[in-house]
Amino acid sequence: MTTASDGRDDRDAGGETAGVPAHVAVIMDGNGRWAKARGLPRTEGHRRGMETVRRIIRHASRRGIGHLTLYSFSSENWRRPAEEVGFLMGLLKYFIRRDLAELHTENVHITVIGERADLTPDIAALLAEAEALTRDNTGLHLVIAFNYGSRDEIVRAARILAERVARGELAPEAIDRDMVSAALFTGGIPDPDLVIRTSGEQRLSNFLMWQAAYSELVFSSVLWPDFDEAAFDAAIDEYNGRERRFGGVDAVQGAK
């Protein structure tokens, strides 16, 4: 029987820390409901949610998390009112301009996953700047899912492999899971051990659907602006109490 925290030293060669998952992914949900419950505009919920982002990044780094992926803006979020989308874009720019230097000083390595072709030049340039500045950092790997949708990501990966087949570089029967994984936006990043969703909703919402095939899922009732270090630690504690079999059975159960 294997628990989530079995088999780890205090600090192994990959930089993992005992008692914490190597990769935590978070669906940050509930900003609008937090604001509505307080009679505030949705934009205030997003602003407060950004402050939570800052706290959780720093706390994850202190806890020794290797990779933290945050679902910041989905490809479906463009359907929201233009005023709200504009505010979210401004909030992203403010976050990068305000916090990038500090994150770099704290040795955080930033990667952005998602489509960029249709982003405005200023947003695309800021994302590229954040990645370039922190590329060689060796601390927490912060993965920001921005303009991201898992179905589109999988379609994109299929096209990449199909193009290789069409050029004669790859035989169709040679395509395997590793090749598909490598063609995703997250190629080279380990799959998440734990996916947390806040606000009480219990679905993936087009987030890391290939990568989360065997992730542990924790659904917190806490709205994202109120999601603090204690709530994050509670999710990790729940993860550590899980048994991860990856489709198999433990020796004792298998012998019965």
N, C-alpha and C positions, 0 to 999 in steps of 0.2 A: 504494500500500500504506500503510495507516494503522496505526501502533502505538498502544498504549494511552496513551502519553505525548505523542504528536504534537500540535502545534497549541496548546501552552500556553506563555504567558510565565511569568516567575518568579512573578508575582502578577497575576492578571487581575481584571477588574471584579467577577466573582462570588466572589472570595476564594479561588480555587483556587491551589494551589502546584505548580510544575513538578515532575514526577516522582512525583506521588502522585494516586490516584484522588480524585474529588470526593466520592464516597459509598462507604463501605465498610460492609457488613453482615456480622455474625458470628453463626454458630450455635455457641453455647458448649456444647460437649459433652465428657463424660468425667469429670465430678466424681465420680460413683459408682465408676467403675472405678479412678480415682486412689486413692480411699479404700480400696477392697477390696484393691488391691495392697499396701497398707501395713498391713492388718489394722485399719483404722479404720472407724468408722461412716460411713455415707453423708453424714450431716450435716456431718462434718468436711470432706469433699470440697467440699460446697457453701460452707462457710465460707471455705475456701482459694480457691475459685473467685471469691468476692466480692472478695478481695484482688486477684486478677488483673484483675477488672473495673476496679478503681480505677487500676491501673497502665496498662491499655490505654487508658482514657479520656484520661488525662493525656498518654500518648505520642502518641495520635492527634492531640490538640490541638497538641502541639509539632511534629508532622510537617506540619501544615497541612491535615489532612483537613477537608473542609467539613461532612460529615454522617457520623455513626457510628451504625448501628442495631444494637442488641444484642437477641438473642432470649432473653429472660430467663425467660419462663414461658409455655408454650403452653396452648391450651384443652384439650389432651389430658392435660396434667400433673395435672389434678385426679384422675385415676385412680390416682395414686400413693398409697401408704399415708398415712393422715390425719396421722400424726406427722411424716412428711417434708414434707407440704404445709404443715402448721402452722409447721415450722421455716423453710421458704422464705418464708412470709409475714412471719415475724418478722425474717428477714434483710433483706427488702426495707425494712421499716420502719426497721430499724437503719441501713441504708445511707442512706436519705433524711435521717433525723434527724442522722446524723453528718456527712454529706458535702455536703448541699444548700447550706449557707452558703458552703463553700469553692468548690464548682462555680460558684455565682453570682458570687463574687468573681473567679473565673477567666474570667468572661464566657461560660460555657457556657449554651446555650439548650436546654431539655429539652422534649421532646414524648413523650407516652405513647400508643401505639396498641394497640387491642384492645378487647374488650367490657368495659363497666364496670357494666352494670345489675345483675349478680349479685355484685358485690364487696361486702365488708363496709364499713360507713360509714367506719371508721377508715382502711382502705386507700385507698378512693376519695378521701377528704379529703386524704391525704398526696400522692397523685398530682396532684390539682388544685392543691395548694399549690406543688409543685415546678414545675408549668407556669406558674402565675401569677407566681411570683417571678422566673423567668428569661425570661419572654416577650419582653422587649425586648433581651435580650443578643444580641450580634452575633458571638460566637466560634463554637467548635465547636457544631454542632447535634447533640445527643445524643438519639436516638430509641430509646425503650425499648419493645420489643414484649412486652406483659404481658397475660396471658389472651388471647393472640392466636392465631388460626388463619386461614390464607390462604383456605381454601375458604369458611369462614363469612364472611370479609371480602368475597369476591366475591359471595356470595349476598346479603349486606346491600346492596352496591352495586346489584345487580340490582333489589332491592325498592325502593330509593330512586328509581331511574329509572322503574320500573313505576308507582309512585305518582304521579310527575309526568305520565306518560302518561295515567293514569286521571283526573287532574284537568284534563286538556286543556291542560297547559302545554308538552307536548313530543310531537312526532310520532315514532312508533317508528322511521321511516326516518331520522330526524335523529340517532339515537344513534350515536356513533362512539367510537373508542378514547379520545380525550381526555375525553369525558364519563364513561366508565367509570373512567378513572384518577382523575378529580376526585372521584368518589363513594366511592373507597376511603379507608381510614383515613389513607393516605399522601398524600392529595390535596394538591398544592402542594409536595411533597418530590420531588426528582429520583430517578429509578430508580437502584438501586445499580450502580456500575461493577464492583465486586468483591464477591463473597460468599465468605467464609471459613468452613469448617467444621472444627472441631478433632476430635481423637480417632480419626481414620482412617476414620470413617463417610463414605459418599459418597452422600448424598441430601439433599433440601431439607427433608423432614419438615414439610410444610405451612407453609413460610415464604416469604413474598413471591413466590408463584408467578407472579402477573401481572407484578409489578415486575421480577423477575429474568429475564425472557424473553431478554434479551441480555447479562446480566451475565457476567463472567468468574468461573469457579468455581475455588477453590483448596482442596484438601483436605489438611489438615495431620495428621500422625500424632500430634502432641503433644496430650496430654490438657490440658483447659482450665486446671486449676490450675498447670500447668507452662508455659503459653503466655505467653512473655515478650516484651519489646520486640524481641528479635532474631528471634523467630518471626514476629511481626507484620511486621517489615521484610522478612523473606524472602518472605512472601506478596505484599507490594507489589512486590518485585523480580521475582517470577514474573509478576505482572500486567503490569509494564512491558515484559516480553519477549513478551507476546502481541500478535497482530494482530487488531484488532476491525473486522469488515466489516459487521456488522449485516445479514447476509443477502445482501450484495452481493459483488463481486469487485474486486480492485485492477486498476488500469489495465493493468499489465504482463500479468497473468494473463488478463484479458479479451481482450487483443489476440492471444493465442496461438490 
